[in-house]
Amino acid sequence: MSGGFASSSVLLYFLRISSLAAYPPAAVNEKVLLFSRPNEIRGVDLGAPYYHTIPTISLPQVLSPSQLDFVTRTKQIYWADMQVNEVKRTGLTGGVTQTILDTAIENPSGFAIDWISGNMFVSSYDGDTSYITICNLEGEYVAVILEEREEEVADTTTVLSTLQKNGFIHFRSLAVDPIRGKLFWSGSVLGGNSAQVIEMANMDGSGRKTLHMQEGAAEQNSLT
């Protein structure tokens, strides 16, 4: 698009603490749009859209952000960076950028935060195996909850059983529903017949279910 830019991740947040959380509201009804593109993350106040409400986060802290998320209680932005294989965070109004997770992930393409339990989920792919990993917001207690290899079929009871024969699902974008305790992801069937899927499971990886499948479709790189 002439004169425009490609945004890799866009999020709209009302900076209002949920009534489910035992924290006093810090910024009520303030609307902030967060978006990322190569080498930078920005935030815009939708009440005054011509002004940025956060300093631009850019090189060398940001290289290739794949997905970002925000924790209202602490006013911190988290993102997965595909180029350095790390999950990082910084404050909404600036401050030190911290590396939270730099092990157990390669080519992270999906990222989501469960703001109720204080856990984050990362999807990654090392060239042979696709993973969904969970840890807390400090990068501690890392565990793989879903894993697929080319020689394995994840669940022969799903509608994808024939497509997954000789193939496996590459986990991509992630989204969470903390109220219901559900994790959602988009994915691509690799190594077998070409297809795109949307699936869900409990947040421990159990109860996996296929919600949507389409053969021959383009990659689904975003999920909300």
Z-matrix of the N, CA and C atoms (Angstrom, degrees):
N
C 1 1.461
C 2 1.515 1 108.59
N 3 1.289 2 118.21 1 121.72
C 4 1.446 3 123.11 2 -174.95
C 5 1.513 4 111.02 3 -63.26
N 6 1.356 5 115.06 4 130.53
C 7 1.455 6 120.34 5 176.94
C 8 1.502 7 114.17 6 78.49
N 9 1.325 8 118.38 7 -0.24
C 10 1.459 9 121.25 8 -177.73
C 11 1.508 10 111.09 9 -105.75
N 12 1.337 11 115.07 10 -162.98
C 13 1.449 12 120.19 11 177.65
C 14 1.513 13 108.65 12 -148.18
N 15 1.311 14 114.97 13 159.10
C 16 1.460 15 120.62 14 177.80
C 17 1.515 16 108.93 15 -95.29
N 18 1.295 17 116.74 16 120.04
C 19 1.461 18 121.18 17 178.51
C 20 1.514 19 109.07 18 -100.44
N 21 1.334 20 116.55 19 125.25
C 22 1.455 21 119.82 20 -175.03
C 23 1.511 22 112.98 21 -84.80
N 24 1.338 23 118.40 22 -20.70
C 25 1.453 24 120.49 23 179.97
C 26 1.514 25 108.84 24 -156.71
N 27 1.330 26 116.83 25 133.15
C 28 1.459 27 121.81 26 -178.35
C 29 1.516 28 108.70 27 -132.38
N 30 1.334 29 116.78 28 133.13
C 31 1.457 30 121.82 29 179.32
C 32 1.518 31 109.68 30 -137.07
N 33 1.338 32 116.54 31 139.93
C 34 1.460 33 122.40 32 174.48
C 35 1.512 34 107.91 33 -114.34
N 36 1.335 35 115.84 34 127.29
C 37 1.455 36 120.49 35 -179.42
C 38 1.508 37 111.27 36 -126.66
N 39 1.340 38 115.39 37 137.93
C 40 1.444 39 122.09 38 165.24
C 41 1.523 40 105.46 39 -94.11
N 42 1.297 41 117.97 40 116.60
C 43 1.455 42 120.94 41 -176.50
C 44 1.520 43 109.32 42 -78.67
N 45 1.319 44 114.11 43 72.69
C 46 1.451 45 121.04 44 -179.17
C 47 1.518 46 107.71 45 -137.11
N 48 1.302 47 116.93 46 125.75
C 49 1.448 48 120.90 47 -178.33
C 50 1.524 49 109.83 48 -67.89
N 51 1.315 50 116.65 49 135.25
C 52 1.455 51 121.31 50 179.00
C 53 1.517 52 110.67 51 -64.22
N 54 1.328 53 115.69 52 145.48
C 55 1.458 54 120.02 53 177.59
C 56 1.522 55 111.58 54 -66.12
N 57 1.357 56 116.37 55 -13.67
C 58 1.460 57 119.62 56 178.29
C 59 1.520 58 111.89 57 -77.38
N 60 1.321 59 116.66 58 -18.41
C 61 1.457 60 120.01 59 -176.39
C 62 1.522 61 110.58 60 -98.71
N 63 1.305 62 115.86 61 142.93
C 64 1.466 63 120.60 62 -177.46
C 65 1.518 64 110.44 63 -89.98
N 66 1.330 65 115.78 64 58.28
C 67 1.452 66 121.16 65 179.28
C 68 1.522 67 108.51 66 -133.52
N 69 1.343 68 117.78 67 141.88
C 70 1.461 69 120.05 68 177.99
C 71 1.516 70 110.90 69 -70.33
N 72 1.336 71 118.89 70 143.84
C 73 1.463 72 120.69 71 179.22
C 74 1.515 73 111.15 72 -64.86
N 75 1.331 74 115.41 73 132.71
C 76 1.458 75 120.19 74 -178.83
C 77 1.515 76 111.50 75 -98.93
N 78 1.313 77 116.90 76 -31.57
C 79 1.461 78 120.01 77 -179.24
C 80 1.519 79 106.98 78 -149.74
N 81 1.312 80 117.35 79 101.67
C 82 1.452 81 122.20 80 -171.58
C 83 1.521 82 110.66 81 -88.12
N 84 1.351 83 114.75 82 126.68
C 85 1.461 84 122.15 83 173.20
C 86 1.521 85 114.27 84 63.42
N 87 1.303 86 118.79 85 17.57
C 88 1.448 87 120.91 86 173.69
C 89 1.527 88 108.23 87 -79.33
N 90 1.325 89 117.50 88 125.85
C 91 1.460 90 122.16 89 -176.06
C 92 1.528 91 109.34 90 -101.20
N 93 1.313 92 116.07 91 122.53
C 94 1.454 93 121.22 92 -178.86
C 95 1.523 94 109.10 93 -128.94
N 96 1.316 95 116.57 94 129.58
C 97 1.460 96 122.80 95 174.33
C 98 1.521 97 108.05 96 -100.17
N 99 1.326 98 116.47 97 121.52
C 100 1.460 99 121.85 98 176.03
C 101 1.518 100 108.91 99 -106.23
N 102 1.319 101 117.32 100 136.36
C 103 1.463 102 119.99 101 176.65
C 104 1.522 103 110.07 102 -146.65
N 105 1.318 104 114.92 103 154.74
C 106 1.461 105 120.63 104 179.62
C 107 1.516 106 109.65 105 -127.27
N 108 1.297 107 115.05 106 155.06
C 109 1.454 108 123.96 107 170.94
C 110 1.526 109 106.22 108 -150.87
N 111 1.322 110 119.62 109 172.35
C 112 1.463 111 119.21 110 -176.92
C 113 1.523 112 112.48 111 -51.63
N 114 1.314 113 115.53 112 126.32
C 115 1.464 114 125.00 113 174.45
C 116 1.517 115 115.42 114 77.25
N 117 1.355 116 119.80 115 5.60
C 118 1.459 117 117.67 116 178.02
C 119 1.525 118 112.95 117 -161.59
N 120 1.340 119 114.09 118 154.96
C 121 1.458 120 123.64 119 172.34
C 122 1.516 121 107.00 120 -127.52
N 123 1.342 122 116.21 121 134.84
C 124 1.462 123 120.94 122 -178.65
C 125 1.520 124 110.81 123 -130.74
N 126 1.332 125 115.17 124 161.58
C 127 1.451 126 121.28 125 175.04
C 128 1.512 127 110.50 126 -135.48
N 129 1.327 128 116.86 127 140.96
C 130 1.458 129 122.38 128 -177.01
C 131 1.521 130 109.40 129 -126.82
N 132 1.319 131 116.93 130 133.79
C 133 1.464 132 122.64 131 173.74
C 134 1.523 133 107.81 132 -80.52
N 135 1.331 134 117.68 133 114.25
C 136 1.460 135 120.49 134 -176.68
C 137 1.517 136 112.53 135 -71.41
N 138 1.341 137 117.38 136 -15.10
C 139 1.457 138 119.80 137 173.48
C 140 1.513 139 111.91 138 -75.42
N 141 1.324 140 116.10 139 -24.77
C 142 1.464 141 122.58 140 176.89
C 143 1.525 142 106.73 141 -140.94
N 144 1.330 143 117.49 142 74.23
C 145 1.462 144 121.91 143 -167.45
C 146 1.518 145 115.89 144 -64.56
N 147 1.325 146 118.14 145 -11.49
C 148 1.456 147 119.24 146 179.46
C 149 1.522 148 112.06 147 -89.00
N 150 1.322 149 116.66 148 4.72
C 151 1.454 150 121.17 149 -178.94
C 152 1.523 151 109.35 150 -125.71
N 153 1.314 152 116.61 151 136.62
C 154 1.457 153 121.40 152 176.35
C 155 1.515 154 109.12 153 -83.82
N 156 1.325 155 116.93 154 135.27
C 157 1.459 156 120.84 155 179.94
C 158 1.522 157 112.45 156 -93.53
N 159 1.318 158 117.18 157 -12.36
C 160 1.458 159 119.11 158 175.72
C 161 1.518 160 108.58 159 -129.56
N 162 1.328 161 116.87 160 150.33
C 163 1.466 162 118.54 161 173.59
C 164 1.524 163 109.31 162 -63.49
N 165 1.321 164 116.87 163 142.48
C 166 1.458 165 120.12 164 177.56
C 167 1.521 166 109.88 165 -63.61
N 168 1.321 167 116.15 166 130.35
C 169 1.463 168 121.64 167 175.87
C 170 1.521 169 106.32 168 -95.49
N 171 1.316 170 117.51 169 120.21
C 172 1.460 171 119.59 170 -172.45
C 173 1.529 172 110.20 171 -141.64
N 174 1.328 173 115.89 172 -163.28
C 175 1.460 174 121.40 173 179.54
C 176 1.527 175 111.21 174 -53.18
N 177 1.312 176 119.12 175 142.61
C 178 1.470 177 127.89 176 1.45
C 179 1.532 178 113.65 177 -90.15
N 180 1.346 179 117.26 178 2.11
C 181 1.469 180 119.60 179 -177.15
C 182 1.525 181 112.59 180 -70.84
N 183 1.342 182 117.16 181 -33.06
C 184 1.465 183 121.90 182 -176.29
C 185 1.522 184 109.27 183 -119.35
N 186 1.325 185 116.88 184 126.05
C 187 1.457 186 121.11 185 178.53
C 188 1.525 187 111.05 186 -116.88
N 189 1.323 188 116.94 187 -64.08
C 190 1.466 189 120.63 188 -178.29
C 191 1.524 190 109.64 189 -139.08
N 192 1.344 191 117.82 190 75.42
C 193 1.468 192 120.35 191 -178.68
C 194 1.521 193 111.34 192 -69.13
N 195 1.333 194 116.92 193 125.63
C 196 1.462 195 120.37 194 -179.16
C 197 1.519 196 111.37 195 -90.28
N 198 1.324 197 117.85 196 -44.67
C 199 1.456 198 122.71 197 175.35
C 200 1.515 199 108.70 198 -147.58
N 201 1.338 200 116.21 199 151.37
C 202 1.456 201 119.72 200 177.05
C 203 1.516 202 109.67 201 -130.13
N 204 1.338 203 114.86 202 160.78
C 205 1.457 204 121.65 203 178.31
C 206 1.522 205 107.97 204 -148.06
N 207 1.331 206 116.11 205 169.94
C 208 1.459 207 120.83 206 -171.95
C 209 1.519 208 109.72 207 -141.15
N 210 1.338 209 116.52 208 136.71
C 211 1.459 210 122.12 209 176.66
C 212 1.524 211 107.99 210 -106.69
N 213 1.333 212 116.09 211 111.22
C 214 1.457 213 121.26 212 -174.79
C 215 1.522 214 112.06 213 -63.25
N 216 1.320 215 116.96 214 -40.66
C 217 1.464 216 120.29 215 -174.59
C 218 1.522 217 111.86 216 -59.49
N 219 1.330 218 116.78 217 -41.85
C 220 1.462 219 121.02 218 -177.06
C 221 1.526 220 112.68 219 -101.26
N 222 1.349 221 117.12 220 -5.02
C 223 1.467 222 122.52 221 -176.93
C 224 1.529 223 111.59 222 53.93
N 225 1.331 224 115.18 223 48.79
C 226 1.456 225 120.83 224 179.92
C 227 1.524 226 110.82 225 -120.10
N 228 1.320 227 115.28 226 138.85
C 229 1.457 228 123.40 227 176.62
C 230 1.529 229 108.42 228 -96.28
N 231 1.319 230 115.95 229 131.73
C 232 1.464 231 122.17 230 175.97
C 233 1.529 232 108.39 231 -117.15
N 234 1.325 233 116.74 232 145.52
C 235 1.461 234 119.26 233 174.82
C 236 1.533 235 110.72 234 -151.84
N 237 1.335 236 115.02 235 153.25
C 238 1.464 237 122.53 236 174.02
C 239 1.522 238 108.15 237 -99.15
N 240 1.329 239 116.96 238 131.90
C 241 1.461 240 122.43 239 -178.07
C 242 1.526 241 109.04 240 -112.76
N 243 1.331 242 116.43 241 114.43
C 244 1.460 243 121.54 242 -175.25
C 245 1.520 244 112.75 243 -69.76
N 246 1.331 245 117.52 244 -28.76
C 247 1.460 246 119.63 245 -174.33
C 248 1.526 247 112.54 246 -73.23
N 249 1.325 248 116.63 247 -35.99
C 250 1.467 249 120.09 248 -178.14
C 251 1.528 250 112.57 249 -108.31
N 252 1.346 251 117.27 250 1.13
C 253 1.472 252 122.29 251 178.99
C 254 1.525 253 111.72 252 56.01
N 255 1.334 254 115.21 253 53.14
C 256 1.458 255 121.03 254 -177.78
C 257 1.525 256 111.06 255 -139.04
N 258 1.331 257 115.56 256 156.00
C 259 1.458 258 122.48 257 166.57
C 260 1.519 259 106.96 258 -109.49
N 261 1.334 260 116.49 259 130.15
C 262 1.458 261 121.35 260 -176.01
C 263 1.524 262 110.35 261 -126.53
N 264 1.340 263 115.76 262 167.08
C 265 1.455 264 120.58 263 175.43
C 266 1.520 265 109.98 264 -149.72
N 267 1.327 266 114.56 265 157.30
C 268 1.455 267 121.68 266 173.43
C 269 1.516 268 107.82 267 -156.08
N 270 1.330 269 117.34 268 169.64
C 271 1.451 270 121.11 269 179.87
C 272 1.515 271 112.38 270 -76.43
N 273 1.319 272 116.21 271 155.47
C 274 1.461 273 121.12 272 179.78
C 275 1.521 274 111.40 273 -60.19
N 276 1.318 275 117.50 274 -34.47
C 277 1.463 276 121.51 275 -178.58
C 278 1.517 277 112.16 276 -104.58
N 279 1.321 278 116.61 277 23.56
C 280 1.455 279 120.27 278 177.41
C 281 1.515 280 112.19 279 102.42
N 282 1.312 281 115.33 280 -168.38
C 283 1.455 282 120.75 281 -177.47
C 284 1.511 283 111.36 282 114.51
N 285 1.313 284 115.23 283 -168.88
C 286 1.461 285 121.41 284 -176.82
C 287 1.530 286 110.44 285 -72.13
N 288 1.324 287 116.48 286 135.22
C 289 1.462 288 121.66 287 173.00
C 290 1.518 289 108.75 288 -89.51
N 291 1.319 290 116.28 289 125.37
C 292 1.460 291 121.95 290 -177.39
C 293 1.521 292 110.76 291 -111.39
N 294 1.319 293 116.53 292 141.16
C 295 1.460 294 121.92 293 170.92
C 296 1.518 295 108.13 294 -88.71
N 297 1.331 296 116.58 295 118.00
C 298 1.459 297 121.87 296 -175.75
C 299 1.523 298 111.64 297 -92.91
N 300 1.319 299 116.55 298 -39.53
C 301 1.465 300 120.76 299 -177.71
C 302 1.515 301 108.70 300 -139.75
N 303 1.333 302 116.91 301 123.33
C 304 1.465 303 120.58 302 179.32
C 305 1.525 304 112.06 303 -135.76
N 306 1.318 305 116.31 304 14.57
C 307 1.464 306 120.71 305 175.72
C 308 1.526 307 108.93 306 -129.63
N 309 1.299 308 116.38 307 160.00
C 310 1.472 309 123.52 308 174.19
C 311 1.518 310 113.74 309 69.98
N 312 1.335 311 119.07 310 9.30
C 313 1.465 312 120.32 311 176.03
C 314 1.524 313 109.70 312 -135.08
N 315 1.323 314 116.34 313 136.44
C 316 1.455 315 123.11 314 172.27
C 317 1.518 316 107.99 315 -131.72
N 318 1.320 317 116.32 316 136.98
C 319 1.465 318 122.07 317 -179.46
C 320 1.526 319 111.74 318 49.97
N 321 1.346 320 118.11 319 56.85
C 322 1.469 321 119.76 320 -179.48
C 323 1.519 322 111.25 321 -66.10
N 324 1.329 323 117.04 322 120.95
C 325 1.466 324 120.38 323 -177.60
C 326 1.511 325 112.77 324 -111.70
N 327 1.330 326 117.56 325 -18.46
C 328 1.457 327 121.16 326 179.81
C 329 1.511 328 111.03 327 -129.24
N 330 1.349 329 116.07 328 148.18
C 331 1.462 330 120.37 329 -176.69
C 332 1.517 331 108.43 330 -157.19
N 333 1.333 332 116.89 331 135.57
C 334 1.461 333 121.00 332 177.95
C 335 1.518 334 109.15 333 -155.64
N 336 1.348 335 116.06 334 150.58
C 337 1.461 336 122.19 335 -178.52
C 338 1.523 337 110.04 336 -118.12
N 339 1.324 338 115.46 337 131.27
C 340 1.456 339 122.64 338 169.15
C 341 1.520 340 106.52 339 -90.00
N 342 1.328 341 116.94 340 101.37
C 343 1.462 342 121.29 341 -173.47
C 344 1.524 343 112.99 342 -74.66
N 345 1.324 344 117.98 343 -12.48
C 346 1.463 345 120.47 344 178.05
C 347 1.530 346 110.69 345 -81.74
N 348 1.332 347 116.66 346 -50.71
C 349 1.465 348 119.99 347 -178.97
C 350 1.522 349 112.77 348 -84.66
N 351 1.351 350 117.01 349 -16.73
C 352 1.457 351 119.88 350 -177.44
C 353 1.516 352 112.92 351 76.16
N 354 1.332 353 116.51 352 33.61
C 355 1.462 354 121.63 353 176.65
C 356 1.523 355 110.38 354 -114.22
N 357 1.326 356 115.99 355 154.59
C 358 1.457 357 120.11 356 174.06
C 359 1.519 358 109.59 357 -125.58
N 360 1.336 359 114.48 358 151.69
C 361 1.456 360 122.88 359 -177.87
C 362 1.524 361 108.75 360 -120.23
N 363 1.333 362 116.83 361 138.35
C 364 1.464 363 122.35 362 -179.92
C 365 1.524 364 108.55 363 -133.15
N 366 1.329 365 116.60 364 131.09
C 367 1.465 366 120.08 365 171.76
C 368 1.526 367 108.52 366 -99.95
N 369 1.324 368 116.78 367 141.22
C 370 1.460 369 120.90 368 -177.07
C 371 1.527 370 109.74 369 -149.68
N 372 1.333 371 115.14 370 167.87
C 373 1.465 372 120.74 371 -175.97
C 374 1.520 373 108.39 372 -150.27
N 375 1.338 374 117.55 373 122.99
C 376 1.464 375 120.97 374 -176.03
C 377 1.525 376 113.31 375 -100.50
N 378 1.328 377 117.26 376 11.42
C 379 1.458 378 121.28 377 -179.71
C 380 1.513 379 113.21 378 101.19
N 381 1.331 380 116.69 379 -25.22
C 382 1.462 381 122.03 380 177.93
C 383 1.522 382 112.57 381 -121.21
N 384 1.325 383 115.82 382 -30.77
C 385 1.457 384 121.09 383 -173.15
C 386 1.520 385 110.13 384 -134.12
N 387 1.330 386 115.88 385 141.56
C 388 1.461 387 122.76 386 176.72
C 389 1.526 388 108.31 387 -107.39
N 390 1.353 389 116.54 388 137.14
C 391 1.457 390 121.34 389 -174.05
C 392 1.527 391 111.34 390 -130.38
N 393 1.325 392 115.87 391 152.66
C 394 1.457 393 122.44 392 159.35
C 395 1.523 394 106.14 393 -121.92
N 396 1.330 395 115.58 394 122.41
C 397 1.455 396 123.09 395 -173.58
C 398 1.517 397 109.69 396 -115.14
N 399 1.330 398 116.89 397 145.12
C 400 1.461 399 122.48 398 177.22
C 401 1.526 400 109.24 399 -121.41
N 402 1.332 401 117.04 400 146.50
C 403 1.463 402 122.86 401 171.62
C 404 1.520 403 107.54 402 -159.32
N 405 1.330 404 117.47 403 173.40
C 406 1.457 405 118.59 404 176.67
C 407 1.525 406 110.08 405 -82.77
N 408 1.324 407 117.58 406 179.78
C 409 1.462 408 121.34 407 -173.60
C 410 1.519 409 113.33 408 -74.93
N 411 1.329 410 116.90 409 -1.78
C 412 1.461 411 121.64 410 173.17
C 413 1.525 412 111.13 411 -102.58
N 414 1.335 413 117.25 412 4.26
C 415 1.457 414 120.94 413 -178.45
C 416 1.514 415 113.96 414 78.12
N 417 1.334 416 116.71 415 19.43
C 418 1.461 417 121.81 416 -178.22
C 419 1.531 418 110.55 417 -100.88
N 420 1.342 419 115.65 418 162.54
C 421 1.468 420 123.13 419 176.17
C 422 1.534 421 110.98 420 57.51
N 423 1.326 422 115.05 421 50.89
C 424 1.466 423 121.64 422 -178.26
C 425 1.529 424 109.95 423 -72.45
N 426 1.331 425 116.06 424 132.42
C 427 1.465 426 120.87 425 178.49
C 428 1.524 427 109.40 426 -147.76
N 429 1.318 428 116.73 427 142.97
C 430 1.468 429 122.62 428 174.79
C 431 1.522 430 108.04 429 -88.67
N 432 1.346 431 116.86 430 123.06
C 433 1.464 432 120.08 431 -179.98
C 434 1.524 433 112.51 432 -102.00
N 435 1.341 434 117.64 433 -22.26
C 436 1.469 435 121.27 434 175.65
C 437 1.520 436 108.33 435 -141.24
N 438 1.329 437 115.95 436 140.68
C 439 1.463 438 121.30 437 -176.07
C 440 1.519 439 108.95 438 -150.81
N 441 1.336 440 116.88 439 134.36
C 442 1.465 441 120.68 440 178.54
C 443 1.514 442 110.71 441 -137.64
N 444 1.334 443 115.05 442 136.69
C 445 1.459 444 122.63 443 174.78
C 446 1.525 445 109.21 444 -119.95
N 447 1.327 446 114.66 445 162.88
C 448 1.463 447 119.31 446 -176.31
C 449 1.517 448 112.23 447 -62.31
N 450 1.332 449 117.38 448 -33.05
C 451 1.460 450 119.17 449 -176.43
C 452 1.516 451 113.00 450 -83.57
N 453 1.350 452 117.44 451 -0.19
C 454 1.449 453 120.61 452 -177.10
C 455 1.522 454 111.01 453 -115.96
N 456 1.313 455 116.81 454 150.62
C 457 1.453 456 123.14 455 170.57
C 458 1.513 457 107.16 456 -110.08
N 459 1.339 458 117.53 457 123.40
C 460 1.458 459 121.07 458 -170.00
C 461 1.522 460 112.91 459 -64.96
N 462 1.336 461 117.59 460 -46.95
C 463 1.466 462 119.72 461 -173.27
C 464 1.519 463 108.02 462 -155.42
N 465 1.308 464 117.12 463 104.44
C 466 1.462 465 120.80 464 -175.26
C 467 1.518 466 112.57 465 -73.23
N 468 1.342 467 118.20 466 -2.49
C 469 1.462 468 120.11 467 178.97
C 470 1.519 469 111.84 468 -89.51
N 471 1.335 470 118.28 469 -9.02
C 472 1.454 471 120.39 470 -179.12
C 473 1.519 472 110.53 471 -79.98
N 474 1.339 473 115.15 472 165.42
C 475 1.465 474 120.03 473 178.60
C 476 1.514 475 111.19 474 -67.40
N 477 1.331 476 117.68 475 -8.89
C 478 1.452 477 120.68 476 -178.79
C 479 1.520 478 113.02 477 -93.80
N 480 1.312 479 118.20 478 8.28
C 481 1.462 480 119.87 479 -172.09
C 482 1.525 481 112.34 480 -56.73
N 483 1.328 482 117.69 481 -40.84
C 484 1.463 483 119.30 482 -179.41
C 485 1.519 484 111.21 483 -73.93
N 486 1.337 485 116.89 484 -34.63
C 487 1.460 486 119.57 485 178.80
C 488 1.517 487 111.29 486 -70.73
N 489 1.337 488 116.95 487 -32.61
C 490 1.448 489 120.63 488 -176.96
C 491 1.525 490 112.65 489 -81.08
N 492 1.309 491 117.22 490 -6.03
C 493 1.453 492 119.10 491 175.99
C 494 1.521 493 108.43 492 -61.87
N 495 1.314 494 116.83 493 122.84
C 496 1.463 495 123.11 494 -174.90
C 497 1.521 496 112.41 495 66.15
N 498 1.315 497 118.73 496 17.75
C 499 1.459 498 121.34 497 179.32
C 500 1.517 499 111.23 498 -142.94
N 501 1.336 500 115.47 499 179.34
C 502 1.450 501 120.60 500 178.22
C 503 1.522 502 108.89 501 -153.64
N 504 1.330 503 116.70 502 166.71
C 505 1.459 504 121.05 503 -176.93
C 506 1.520 505 110.48 504 -97.08
N 507 1.314 506 115.61 505 127.35
C 508 1.463 507 122.94 506 172.54
C 509 1.528 508 107.38 507 -89.02
N 510 1.336 509 117.01 508 107.78
C 511 1.464 510 121.45 509 -179.90
C 512 1.528 511 109.71 510 -66.70
N 513 1.338 512 116.48 511 135.39
C 514 1.462 513 120.27 512 -178.51
C 515 1.527 514 110.41 513 -123.30
N 516 1.318 515 118.41 514 -112.59
C 517 1.464 516 121.24 515 -175.17
C 518 1.525 517 111.27 516 -67.94
N 519 1.346 518 116.58 517 146.68
C 520 1.460 519 123.03 518 -179.67
C 521 1.520 520 110.71 519 -121.81
N 522 1.334 521 115.86 520 152.14
C 523 1.467 522 122.91 521 172.24
C 524 1.520 523 107.40 522 -149.43
N 525 1.332 524 116.58 523 152.26
C 526 1.466 525 120.34 524 -178.28
C 527 1.525 526 110.87 525 -126.75
N 528 1.325 527 115.08 526 152.62
C 529 1.462 528 123.38 527 170.25
C 530 1.529 529 106.19 528 -124.51
N 531 1.340 530 117.82 529 86.66
C 532 1.466 531 120.36 530 -175.05
C 533 1.523 532 113.64 531 -62.84
N 534 1.333 533 117.91 532 -29.46
C 535 1.463 534 119.93 533 -179.53
C 536 1.525 535 110.28 534 -63.04
N 537 1.330 536 116.36 535 -42.86
C 538 1.468 537 121.58 536 179.98
C 539 1.524 538 112.74 537 -91.45
N 540 1.335 539 117.03 538 -7.57
C 541 1.457 540 119.91 539 -179.31
C 542 1.513 541 113.19 540 70.44
N 543 1.352 542 117.13 541 37.51
C 544 1.461 543 121.29 542 -175.94
C 545 1.527 544 111.51 543 -117.98
N 546 1.323 545 114.37 544 147.07
C 547 1.454 546 123.38 545 175.18
C 548 1.523 547 108.18 546 -118.11
N 549 1.336 548 116.75 547 133.89
C 550 1.461 549 122.68 548 179.82
C 551 1.526 550 108.99 549 -120.13
N 552 1.330 551 116.47 550 150.84
C 553 1.454 552 119.87 551 175.44
C 554 1.520 553 110.44 552 -152.64
N 555 1.335 554 114.25 553 152.25
C 556 1.462 555 120.57 554 168.20
C 557 1.521 556 107.14 555 -97.88
N 558 1.325 557 116.08 556 158.84
C 559 1.457 558 118.92 557 -178.01
C 560 1.509 559 112.04 558 -160.41
N 561 1.331 560 114.74 559 162.44
C 562 1.459 561 122.28 560 177.17
C 563 1.515 562 108.82 561 -119.02
N 564 1.327 563 116.90 562 134.79
C 565 1.459 564 120.86 563 174.68
C 566 1.524 565 107.88 564 -79.65
N 567 1.328 566 116.65 565 119.23
C 568 1.458 567 122.48 566 -179.57
C 569 1.522 568 109.77 567 -112.87
N 570 1.322 569 115.93 568 147.89
C 571 1.455 570 120.32 569 175.22
C 572 1.514 571 114.79 570 83.75
N 573 1.310 572 117.49 571 -9.87
C 574 1.464 573 121.20 572 177.55
C 575 1.511 574 108.94 573 -128.89
N 576 1.328 575 116.88 574 -144.20
C 577 1.452 576 120.19 575 175.81
C 578 1.523 577 109.78 576 -70.52
N 579 1.314 578 117.37 577 143.46
C 580 1.459 579 122.18 578 -176.40
C 581 1.522 580 110.92 579 -72.00
N 582 1.326 581 116.51 580 129.07
C 583 1.463 582 121.13 581 177.30
C 584 1.516 583 109.12 582 -161.78
N 585 1.329 584 115.87 583 156.29
C 586 1.462 585 123.18 584 174.22
C 587 1.521 586 108.06 585 -116.58
N 588 1.330 587 116.27 586 143.13
C 589 1.456 588 120.19 587 -175.97
C 590 1.521 589 111.03 588 -134.25
N 591 1.329 590 115.48 589 157.42
C 592 1.458 591 123.23 590 164.76
C 593 1.521 592 106.13 591 -125.69
N 594 1.328 593 116.38 592 127.54
C 595 1.456 594 121.08 593 -177.06
C 596 1.524 595 110.35 594 -131.15
N 597 1.328 596 115.47 595 169.00
C 598 1.455 597 121.06 596 177.74
C 599 1.522 598 109.18 597 -143.52
N 600 1.343 599 115.25 598 161.63
C 601 1.461 600 121.41 599 175.81
C 602 1.518 601 107.72 600 -159.85
N 603 1.319 602 116.01 601 170.72
C 604 1.452 603 119.71 602 168.68
C 605 1.524 604 108.76 603 -68.27
N 606 1.313 605 117.36 604 164.67
C 607 1.456 606 119.95 605 -173.51
C 608 1.522 607 113.90 606 -72.42
N 609 1.326 608 117.44 607 -4.88
C 610 1.462 609 120.21 608 172.25
C 611 1.523 610 111.46 609 -100.05
N 612 1.345 611 116.70 610 6.35
C 613 1.457 612 121.42 611 179.06
C 614 1.510 613 114.57 612 91.34
N 615 1.316 614 118.06 613 -6.55
C 616 1.468 615 121.04 614 -179.57
C 617 1.528 616 110.50 615 -82.92
N 618 1.326 617 116.29 616 166.47
C 619 1.459 618 121.11 617 175.80
C 620 1.514 619 114.05 618 65.81
N 621 1.312 620 116.91 619 35.97
C 622 1.466 621 120.99 620 -176.74
C 623 1.524 622 111.59 621 -65.42
N 624 1.341 623 115.67 622 139.48
C 625 1.459 624 120.77 623 -176.68
C 626 1.524 625 109.77 624 -147.28
N 627 1.322 626 117.22 625 137.59
C 628 1.461 627 122.43 626 175.59
C 629 1.522 628 109.64 627 -87.08
N 630 1.339 629 116.42 628 125.43
C 631 1.462 630 121.94 629 -179.47
C 632 1.523 631 112.62 630 -98.06
N 633 1.323 632 116.59 631 -32.88
C 634 1.470 633 120.32 632 -175.01
C 635 1.518 634 108.68 633 -153.05
N 636 1.327 635 115.87 634 140.97
C 637 1.449 636 121.35 635 176.52
C 638 1.519 637 109.07 636 -144.00
N 639 1.337 638 116.23 637 136.79
C 640 1.459 639 120.44 638 177.91
C 641 1.520 640 109.04 639 -142.93
N 642 1.312 641 116.10 640 123.40
C 643 1.455 642 120.85 641 178.04
C 644 1.523 643 110.27 642 -78.81
N 645 1.324 644 115.98 643 144.11
C 646 1.452 645 121.89 644 173.87
C 647 1.511 646 114.98 645 70.05
N 648 1.332 647 118.88 646 13.92
C 649 1.463 648 121.98 647 -178.36
C 650 1.525 649 110.65 648 -87.07
N 651 1.335 650 115.79 649 160.28
C 652 1.458 651 120.96 650 175.26
C 653 1.525 652 109.57 651 -70.93
N 654 1.330 653 116.34 652 160.25
C 655 1.458 654 121.15 653 -179.66
C 656 1.523 655 111.27 654 -60.07
N 657 1.320 656 115.82 655 138.34
C 658 1.463 657 122.23 656 177.75
C 659 1.524 658 107.46 657 -98.65
N 660 1.328 659 116.24 658 97.69
C 661 1.455 660 120.74 659 -170.54
C 662 1.515 661 114.07 660 -96.47
N 663 1.330 662 118.44 661 3.26
C 664 1.462 663 120.02 662 -179.46
C 665 1.516 664 109.56 663 -143.72
N 666 1.336 665 115.66 664 140.89
C 667 1.460 666 122.03 665 -177.86
C 668 1.516 667 107.85 666 -148.10
N 669 1.348 668 116.79 667 133.01
C 670 1.464 669 120.89 668 -178.92
C 671 1.519 670 109.51 669 -132.24
